[in-house]
Amino acid sequence: MASNVHELRPKAADSEKITINLGYVDLGHIDLLVQEGFYSNRTDFIRTAIRNQLDRHNDAVKKSVDRHQLDLGLRHYSRQDLEAVQAAGEVLHIQVLGLASIAGDVTPELARQTIASLHVLGALHASPAVKEALKDRMR
C-alpha cells in the first residue's frame, strides 16, 4: 500500500544550512559546554546563541521591517500569481524577510516581465534559470 503513495509537491526545507568559521578556543568552549550537558550538541548551542541575539535586537528588527516595508515570513509566487500581475499590466517589487519562493513552472521570461525588483533577506527558492534571469534585479 505504501508504494502507492506519491508526494505531489516536495516539502520545502524549513531551514537553510550555513557555514561559519570559529577560532579553536571558542570551539573548545562550546565543546566544554556540550560535554558538561548545558547543550545537546554544537548546533544546539549555536541556535540558542543566535536566538538570544535576535531576541536582544527584536525592537530594532521590528522597526527596520516596518521602515523597509518587508513581508515577514514565507511568501510564495505561483505561475498564476505572476500571470495575473502580467494581465493587469503591473510589476512586483518583492521585499521579503524570511523565505521567498517562485514556483518551478514559472519561466524566466514571465519572471522578468513581472518582477521589477527582488530583495530577500533570508532565502530565495527558485529555479536556477529564474534566478539567472532576475540576477540584475536582486539586491
Sequence and secondary structure as in RCSB ss.txt:
>XXXX:A:sequence
MASNVHELRPKAADSEKITINLGYVDLGHIDLLVQEGFYSNRTDFIRTAIRNQLDRHNDAVKKSVDRHQLDLGLR
HYSRQDLEAVQAAGEVLHIQVLGLASIAGDVTPELARQTIASLHVLGALHASPAVKEALKDRMR
>XXXX:A:secstr
 GGG   SS    SS        HHHHHHHHHHHHTTSSSSHHHHHHHHHHHHHHHTHHHHHHHHHHHT EEEEE
EE HHHHHHHHHTT  EEEEEEEEEEE TT  HHHHHHHEEEEEEEEEEE  HHHHHHHGGGB 
